[in-house]
Amino acid sequence: MRHHLLAAAVLLSIQTAYGADDATLPTVNVRAQSPSRIDSIVQVENINAPDRSLGDMLQRVSGVQSSAFGPNAGAPVIRSLGGSRVQVLEDGQSILGMNALSGNINIPFDPLFVRSVTVNKSSDSVRHGGNAIGGSVDIDSGLISRRMEDKDQEMELVLRKGINAADAQGFRMNFNNQRNISTNLQFSSQRISHYDIPGNSKAAVCNTQLFPVAGGVNSALADACQKEARVQQVYNKASQPYIDQFMRENPDWADGEFSFYTNRPTSVWSGRTYVNPVNPDYVQGTPSYVQRRINNDVTPNYRGRLGNSYSRNTNVAAGSTLFFERGYVAASVDWKDSEYGVPGFSMENQSFGADPSKDRPVGVKLKQEKYAVEALLREPLPLLENVELRASQVRNTSGEYLGASRAYAYDFDSQQAELLLAQRRIGALSGLLGVDYRSRDVVGAGKERYLPDVRTDTQAVFLTQTLDLDGAAFDAGYRHERVEHSIQPGRFSTSRNSPNVRLQDRRFHLDSYNLGTRVELGRLLAAKLRYSASERAPEINELYASNRHYAVMTQEEGNQNLKPERARNTEFTVLFNAAGFEATATAYLMKYENFLYQGYSGLQTANRMPLKYWKQTDTTVKGFEVDLSQAIDVGSYGQLEASAFADLVKNKADHPDTLRAHNDGEYLPNMPTNRYGATLQWQNRGWRARLSSTYYDRQKYLGRNVSEEIPLPGFNLVDMQVSRQIALRSNVVAGLEVFVNASNLLDQEARPHNSPLKYIAPLPGRSFQIGLNLKL
């Protein structure tokens, strides 16, 4: 609370101290760096879509899918890479926390007032470090005004009512003096009690594929489906023609049910002859033993409703900017509070014969406090265009619960600062020099914790240069980064399965660089070629994790002797533009040395959780993306745009050893599938409408958990948004927008192959959200 009061006092003091200044200053809208024309960068605007997570908001971008850990947790997956390989930032500062290490922890995200999200699908390690080896995602929160607003005050009210979608309310206020002070206040809340689904929560293969034709049980599928699956040898009473009379009279002598049946009409015991009656159930030629297949649900199989899918989110934030003649200084505070269920399964994979109604469902409670400052100064020295400073402190607490009991919780306390020096343009040459510092303390609690207390310090320096000529552009960049993980004193102990006998500190020195060019091949055609060499240090879960990680139903064991990942990426893009038609095609090849993955040992631990170790192997990631769009002017009927995309990715081990090939296969498990999408957008005189369809193909490239992954059917997600801007003649009301959103209009059973919960938790069924945005 003291931090809250201090932050509020700082903002109010800025407003009070400078609000009476009469100096009229120019608008400042300068950033120290601009996106490279050579990288694969896409910006997604927030257009009132009913996005439940950051991954949902970006999943219509080619090459980007959501991790889909249930409807309440979805992180962006770029070209099959996610977690610690995709750097997630807000206003240029990293917000990676427990969400990078455990897929059931959602990225703190305000879907109501986020202005836009910028996705860099290329390796972004030079700019944002090893955690951007697979790309980066930067959220523009709208908290900081980087230019003076057009009006001296504005309030935006948002109300949304959901049908199988969240109810949401929020307001955003900006007030300024049109000279040098601008302040933003934001509040939003979203909640839903549960999500409806088209059919059963568990996939049909949980019944049809558990018992292979060759015999036995697909134990990996049974565990993923939360099933009790066994094959028993049961004596067949119909296999013998007679019932043993002696055993009927002396049942204590029997060794089992088979003792009561015989193929002889009489039996002799102790010199006495017994006449055996005929077995009325006898069927000639039947075997003495038959197989009995046991297929019971360990956790409930819901129909029409996804169990434990509630969600509640609250966001409160404020930001204020002081403009002066050559730049600005800004500060912001942001509090996020989330509570939601992880649907479909219990953290306790119960023992055989247990009552599934006694399971304790998984709950997640997440709180984040973020304090940030940002400053920009133009032309501080003759050789510098501008200097930008960003600093922030993020306190993130993520707790996982078994029913009402806390299993474990982790506090991520991060401080980071970045200084950017943009050199003055010399002819066609421009560049950026940056210094980056980050410090993170991870402290755990709870008897089920699986990570030790660790402090991580990161220091880096980087340099980028861009040569922009007529008809061609070239860029290059280099970054040196040092990452040090320091084990902190605590009561954490590793399991007997861990390869780590005594936890030790680790230090890594990383070097990354990139080279790229863009060439105009006439008025209609252009081409881009980019090469990058990137390194990533192993994260703390990959090094030190030990014990049961209930969230992902795995006995997770790290290895502190792991080496850094090294990636060599080549990306080639062709662009075509003529008469409103645009086409972009990108092919990429990423060669990884020491690619980190969780390898299955082939063994299970308590509660039938698979024992998995963090391992390394050389891996190749390759694929392509195609984007097409056509703008059409339909005269008085407005503007029409048709677009389409397709993407494909393969993540395959280069030379897997025998154990990898047998237990995990050649392909990465839970890999994103091929997609094909089309969108039609129309706008005219305040009306806007969008209809989109994305087909997710059946997965062809399957990994293994000893048994090969079972693919699920393809599905088509059809979404629609319709909105109407209404101009109101009032001195108070600036404008009103009413809208209707619809998702999964075909009400299909949608189970993305890359979702860890694909067998037990489909995406929500058909949903609608109606709402209004009122600007005052």
N, C-alpha and C positions, 0 to 999 in steps of 0.2 A: 504494500500500500504506500510506503514512503516513496518508492520509485514512481508510482503513479502520480502522487501529489507533486513531486519534484518536476516531472515532465510537464504536467499541466501548468505549473508555475512558470517554467521557462517559456512556454508558448504564449502565455498571457503577458509576460513581461516584454517579450518582443513586440507584441501588438500594442501595448501601452506606450512603450518607449519611442516608437517610431510612427505611430499613427498620425501625429500632428505635423509631421514633416511636410513642408510645402514644395519641396523639390520635385520637379517633374522629370522622370527618368525614362530612358528608352526601354522598350520591351526586349527582354533577353530570352532567347530560345536556342541556346547553343549547348551541345554536348561535346565532351572531349574526344569522343570517338564516334565514327559513323560506320554502319554496317558495310562490310566489304561486298563489292559486286561479284566477287568470285566465289564466296561461300554460298551454300544452299540455305538461304534465309527466307523464312515465311512469317508474315505478321497476321495474326488472327484477331479480328475485332470482336468485342462482346456485343452481340445483337439480341439480347434478351433470350438466348437459348436456355433451356432448362438443364444446364449442365450440373451434374452432381459432384464432379471432381475436375481437377486440372486435366487429367487424362481424357475425360469425356469431352472437354472443350476443344482438344487438339486432335481428336481421333478422325476427323475428316481431312486432315492434312496427309498427303501422300507420304508414305514411309513412317508415319507416326500412328501408334495405336495406344490404347489404354491398358494398363496392367490388369484392370478389372478384378481386384481382390474383393468381390462382392460389389453391390451398388454404391457403397459409401466410401470406398478407398480405390482410387485409380490414379496411377502415376504415368507420365508419358514414357512410352517405349519407342525409341528411335532406331529404326533399322535393326531390330531385335535386341537392342541394348537399353538397359534401364538401371534403376537403383543407383549405385555408386559410380556408374559410368556416364550418367546424364546430370550435368550441373543444373540445379533449379535455383533461380535467383528472383528476388523481388526488388525492383528499383535498383538493379545492378549489384545487389548484395546477396550472398548465398543464404538459402534457408534449408539446406540439406540437414536433416536431423535423423531421428530414428526411422523416418520414412525411407531413407536410403538403405537401411539395414534389414528392415522387416516390412514385407509388402502389405501387411494388414494395417499399417499406420499411414493415414492419409496425409497428403501435403496440405498444410494450412492454406486455405484458399477461400476468397470471398467472391462468389460468382455474380453478385449483384452489381458491384461497382468497379470491378477490374476494367480498365480502359482497353487494354490490348495485351497480347502475349506474343513475344518474338521468339521464333524457333530457329536455331541454327542446326541443321541436320548434319553438317560437316563436323569433323573432330575440331573442338574448340579449346584444346589444351593450352595453346599459346596464350590465349586471352584469359581463360578461367581455370587453368590448372588441370591436374590429372583426372579429377572427377568430371571433367568435360571431354574425356577421351571419346565418348560416343555422341557428343553434341551438347547443346545448352538450351535452356528455356528461361526467358526473362519476362517477368510479370510487371506490367506498369499498373501500379495500384491506384493511381490517380490522387494519391495523398499529397504529393508535392507539386506545386505550380512552378513550372520552369519558364513561364512567360506570364505577363499580366493578363488576367481574364478580361473578356470583352465587356462584362457588366460588373457593377460594383457589388452585387450580391445575387445569389441564385440558390434556390433550394430545390432538390429533386426528391420526390416521394415515390416509392415503389411498393406496390401491393401485388401479390401473386397468390392465386388459389389453385391448388393442385388436385387432380384426379389421378391417383397412382403416381403423383409427383409431389414434391415438397411444397408446403405453404411457406411463403416468404414475405417479409416486410423489411423496409429499410428507408433511411433518408440520408441524403448527402447535402451538405451546405457549404457554400463558398461565400465569404465576405471579404472585401478588400477596399482599399481607399483609392484605387485607380492610379496610384502613384508608386508606392514602394512596399506595400504589405498585402499579402494574400494568404488567407487561412482556410483550410478545408476540414470539415468534421464529417465523419461517416459512422453509421450504425446499420447493421443488418442482422437478420435472424432468419433461419430456415429450420423447418422441422417436419418430420413425417413419422407416423407410428409404424408403418410397415409397407412393403411393396407387394403388389399382386403379380403373379406369373401365369403364363398360359396353361401349364400342365403341372407335372410333378416337379418338386425341387431336385430330385435325383434323376439323372439321365437314364434312358431306357437301357443303355449298355450295362448299367449297374445290376441288371437282372439277366440280360441275354449273353453277356460276355464273361461272366465270372468263372465259368467252368469250361476251359478249352477242350476242344475235341480230343486232343492227345491225352487228356486226363488231368487230374489235380485241380488246383485253384490258382487263378491269377491274383496272387496276394497283393501285388501293388495296386491293382484296380480295386480290390476289396477295401484296402485301407483308404484309398482316395475317395471311394464311395461311402465310407463309414459303414461298412458291412461286416457282419459276422458270417464268414463263408468257410465251410468245412465239408469234407467228403468223409462219410462214415461207412464202414462195412457192416451191414445189418444182416443178421441171420434170416433166411427165407423159410418161414414156417410151412410153405407149400411145397418144399423140395422133397419131403419124406412122406411115404404113404401111410405110416402108422404113428400113433402116439404111444410112448413108452409108459406102460401101466405102473411099473415099479416106481418110476420117478414121480408119477402123479401122487402115489401114496407116500413117497419119501422125498419131498422136494428139497430137504436140506442136503441131500447128496448131489444135487445138480451143480455142474460147473458153469452153467450158462443156459441160455434158452435152447440151444441146440440139443441139450441133454434130454429134453422132453420128447424128442422125435427120433424115429428109427425107421429103417427099411425092412425090419423083420417082423413077421406076424406074432412071434412069441419071444419072450426074453426069460433067461434063467438067472436067478439071483439067490445065492446061498442054498442051492439045491431045489429051489421052488421055481415052478414055471408060471410065468405071467402071460396072459393073453392080451396082446396089444390091440386096442380098438383102432378102427380105420380113421385116418386123418381126413376130416370132411373138406379141408382146404387144399388138399393135395392136387398139384398140377404136374403131370408127367413131363420130365425133361427140363424142368426149371432148375437153375443153379442153387447151390446151398447158401450162397451169400450174394446179396445185391448191394449196390451203392445207394446211399441216401445222401442227397445234397442238401446241406443246411444253408439257407440264405436269409438271414435276419438283419434288420436295420439296427445298428448300434445307436444311431441318432435318428430322429423322426424324418420321414419322407413326407413333406408337406404337399398338399395339392391346392393349387389356385392361390396360394399365399406363401411368400418366402419368410420363413420363421426367423426371428431375431434380426430383422432388417431395419429397425428403428434408427433414427438419426436426429440429432439436435445440434445446431451450430449457431454461435453468436460472435459477432465481430464489432469491436468499437475501436475507432482510430481517429487521429487528429494530426494535421500537418500544417506548418506555417512557413512562409518564405519571405525573406527580406531582400528586396531588389536594391541594388545601388548602380552607379553609373557603369561599372565595368563587370558586373556579374550579379551573383546572388548567394545568400546563405539560407539553408532550409533545415528544419528539424521536424521529425515526426515520431509519433508513438502509436503502437498498434497492439491490441489485445484480441486474441482469438481463443475461443473455448468450444470444444467439440466433444460430443459423446455419442457413440453409435455402436450398433451390434455388428458382429462379423457373422453373416448368416450361414446356415446349413450344417454347422458342425460344432461339436463341443471340444474344448481343449483337452478333455479327458476322453481318449479313445477307449471306451469301456471294455471290460473283460467279457469273455464269452458268457452268454446267458444273462447278462445284466439287463436291468429294466431301462429301456431308452428314455422313459419319461423322467428318470432321475438325473439326466445329464445336466451339466452346468454350462450354459452357453457362454460364448466369448463376448466380452464387452471391452471397448476401448474408450479411455478418457484422455483427452489431449488438451493441454493449455500452452499457449505461446505468448510471450511478451517480447516485443521488438522495439528498440529505441534506435533511431537512425539520424544522422546528420549528413548533409550534402552541401558542398560549396563549389562555386565556379568563379574564376577570375580570368578575365580576358586580357591578353597582351601584358602579362606581368613583366616580361623581359623581351628584348628585341628579337630573340630567336624563337620565342614561344608564342603560339596562337592563343592558347589558354591553358589553365591549370585547373584540374578538378580533383576534389577530395571527397571520398565517401567513407563513412565509418558507421558501425552499428554494433549493437549487442542484442543477441537473440537468446532468450531463455525458453526452452521447450521441454515440457514434461509430458511423457507418454506412458500411460499405465494400462496394463492389460488385466482383465478381471475374469475370474471363473464365477459366474453368477454375481453375488455381492462381494466375494472375496478377491482381494488383489493377489494376482500371481506374481507380478513383478512390475516395476516402474523404473524408468530411466530419465534422469535430468541431463539435458544437453545445454550447456552454458557456453555460448560462442561469442567471441569478440573478433571483429575484423575491421581492417582499414586498408584503403587503396588510394594511392596517389597517382594521378595520370597527368603527364606532361605532353601536350600536343604541340609538335613543332610547327613553326610558321611555314607555310607552303613556299617552296622554292621551285618556281617553274611548275613542272608537273609532279614534283616529289612532295609527299607529305608523310607524316609518321607519328608514332605514339610511343612514349616511354612510360612504363608503369612499374610501380613497386607495390607488392601485395603482402599483407600479413594477416594470418588467422590463428586464433587460439581456441581450442575446444576442450572442455572438461566434461566427461561422461561419468555420471555417478549413478549406480544402480541400487535397488532395494527390493526385498521380497525373497522368499525362500526358493522360488522357481527361477531366479535370475540365471542367465546363461552368458553374461558378459562381465568381465572385471571392470573396475574403475580405471579409466585411461585418460591421460591428457595428451592431446595432439597439437603440435605447433607446426605451422607452415609458413615459410618465408619464400618469396619469389620475386624475380625481376624479369621483365619482358620488354621486347622491342619489336615494333611492327613498322614496315615501310611500304608505301604504295606509290607507284609510278603510273599516273593516269594520262595517257596520250590520246591523240585523236585516233580513234579506231582500235585502240588496244589499251589494256591495263595490266599491270603486273603488281603482285604483292608478295611480301616475304615477312616472316616473323620468327622469333626465337624466344624461348622461356627457359630459365633455370629455376628449379624449385627444390626446396629441401623440406622433407616431411619427417617428423620425429614423433613416434608413439612412446609415451612413458607410462609404465604401469604404476598405479597409485596404491598405497597400502589399503588393505581391506580384507574381508573374510571370504572372498570368493575362492572357490577351489574347483579344480577341473575334475572331470569324471574319470573313471578307470579306463575309458575308451580313448582318452585324449592322447595325441602324440606329444603334447606339451607337458613335460614333467615339472618344470619350473618356468613361470612366465618371465619373459625378458623384454627389455626395451628394444625397439627397432628404429633405425634411421635410414632414410632413403634420399639419394640425390638423383633428381630427375631432369632430363633435358628433352625439350620438344621443339620442333620447328615445322614450318610449312612454307611452301612455294606455290604460287598460282598465277594464272594468266587468263585474261578474257580478250578475245579477238573478234572484231566485227567483220563478218564476211559478206560485205555488201549491205544494202539497205534493209534486207529482210532476215538475214541470218547472222547468228553469232555462236561462238563456241567458248566453253570454259574448261580448263584443265587445272586440277589441283592435286598436289601431293603433300602429305603430312607425315611426320614421324612423331609419335606421342608416347608418353610413359605415364603410368598410373601406379601409385603405391598401393599395396594391399590395405583394405580397410580393417578396422579393429575386429569385426566379426569374422573376417576371413583368417585373421591371425590368431585370435584368442578365444573365439566362441567355444563353449563346452557346456554340455548338459542338454536337457530337453528344451527345444524351442517350440512351445505349444502352438504358437501362431501359425507356423507353417507345417505343423505335425511332423517334426523331424528331430532326431537326436543329432544336433549340429556340432561338429567338431572342427575347429580351426587348426592352423599349422603355422607357428610363428617363424618357420624357416622359408616361407614362400618368397618368391622373387617378384619384382615389379613386372607388370604387364607392359609389353611393347607392341605398338601397332604401327604398321606401315600402310597408309591409306592412299588410294588413287581414285580420283573421281572425275568423270568426264560428262559434260553437259552440252547439249545442243539446244539452241533457242531459235524459234521462228516467229515472226510477227508480220502480218499483212492484213490490211482491211478489217481490223477488229478481231482477227483470228490470232491467237497466241498458242504456241506449243512449246513445251519444255520436256526433254527426255534426258534422264540422268542414269548412268551406269556407274557402279562403284565396286571396288575390291579392297577389302581390309584384311591384311595378313597380321595375325596376332601371334606373338611369342609369349609363352607362359600365361595363356588365357585362363582365368580363374573360373572354376565351376564347382558345384557340389556333386561329388561322385558317390554313388550308392555302393556300400560295402557288401551288399547282399545279405546283411544281418538285420535283425530287429531287436529293439530294446523293450523296456517296460511299456505296457499298453500298445504293443505292436507298432511302435513308431520306428520307421526305417532309420538306420544308422548311416549318416552321410558325412563325408570328409571334404573339406575344401582342398581341391587339387588343381593342378595346372597342366595344360597341354597346348600345343600349337594348333591354332584354329584359323579358318578362313571364313569371313563373312562377305557375301557378295549378293548383289541384287540390282534391281532397276526401279525407276519411278517415271511415270509418264503423266503429264498434266496438259489438258487441252481446254481452251475456252474460246467462245465466240460471242462478241457483243453485237447486238442487233438493235437498231433504232426503229421502233414501230410507230413513229410519228406521234400523233395525238394519244396513242395508247401507251406511250412511255418507253422505257428502256428494258430490254430483255437480254439476259446473259445465260448461255448454256455452257456448262463445263463438265469435264469428266476426268477421271484419273484411274490409274492402275498401279499397283506396286507388288513386288515380290522380294523376299529375302530368304537366304539360306545361311545357317550358322552350323558349320560342319568341321569336326576335328580332322586335322591333316593326316596324321599317322597314329591313330589310336592304338594303344597297346591292347593286349588280350583282355585284361580286366576291364578297361574302359569300353571296348567293343561289346563285351558280354553284358556288363551291368548297365551302362549308360548309352550305348549305341554311338553312332557317328554324329548324329545331329543333336543339337541342344534341345532338351525337353522343353515343353511349353513354349514353342517358337511361334511367333505371329504367322498367320496364314496369308495366302494371296488374297488381295481385295480388288474389287472393281466398283467404282462409284460414279454417279452422275448427279448433277444438280442443275435445277432451272430456277433462276432468280428474275423477279420482275419488280419494277417500281414506277410509280406514276402519281403525281399530284398528292403526295403524302401517303400513298399506299405502298407497302412493301410485302412481297411474298417470296417464300423459298420452299421448294420441294426437292428433297434429296433422297437418293437411294444408294446404299452401300452393300454390296454382296461380299460376304466372307466365305471363301471357298473351304471345302473339306481339306484338312491338312494331309499333304503327301509325304512330308519329310518328318519322320517320327523318331523321337528319342526312345530311351528305354529306362525302366526301373527293374532291371533283370528281364521282366517281360516287356514287350514292345508296347508303347503307348497305344491306346485305343482311340482312333480318330472319331470325331463327332460330325454329324451332318452339317453342311453349309447352311447359311441363313442369310436373309436379306433384311436390313434395317431401313425402313422408310420413315423419314422425319419431315415435318412441315412447320413453317412459321408464317403467320400472317399478322401484319400490324398496320395501324392507321394513325397518322399524325393529324391531330385536329388543332387548327389555329383558333384560339379563343380571344375574343375582343374584350380584354380586361387589362386594367393597369396592374393587376396582381398576378394573374395567371399568364405565364409565358407560353405554355404549350402543354398539350395532353397527347399521350400516345397510349392506345389500347392495343392489346395483342393476344394472340392465341398460339400456343406451341403444342405440337403433338409429336410424340416419339413412338417408334415401333408400331406404326399404324397397322401393319399386317398382323400384329399380335403373335409374332413368331417366337418359338423357343430358341433363344439365342445364347449359345455357349461358346465364347471365343476360345480358340485352342490355347492361347497364351495365358488364360486365366488359371491361377492355381486352384480355383474352386469350380472349375468347369463341370465337374461331374456331380456337384451337389448344390450349386447355386447359379441358375441362369440369370441373365439380365432381366430387369423388370419388363413386364408385358406392356400392352398399349397404355399410354399415359397422355394426359392433357394438362396444360397449365394456362390459365387465363390471368390477365393482369393489366395493370396500367402504370405508366410513368407520368407523373405530374410535375412540371417544372414551374416554380413560382419565382 
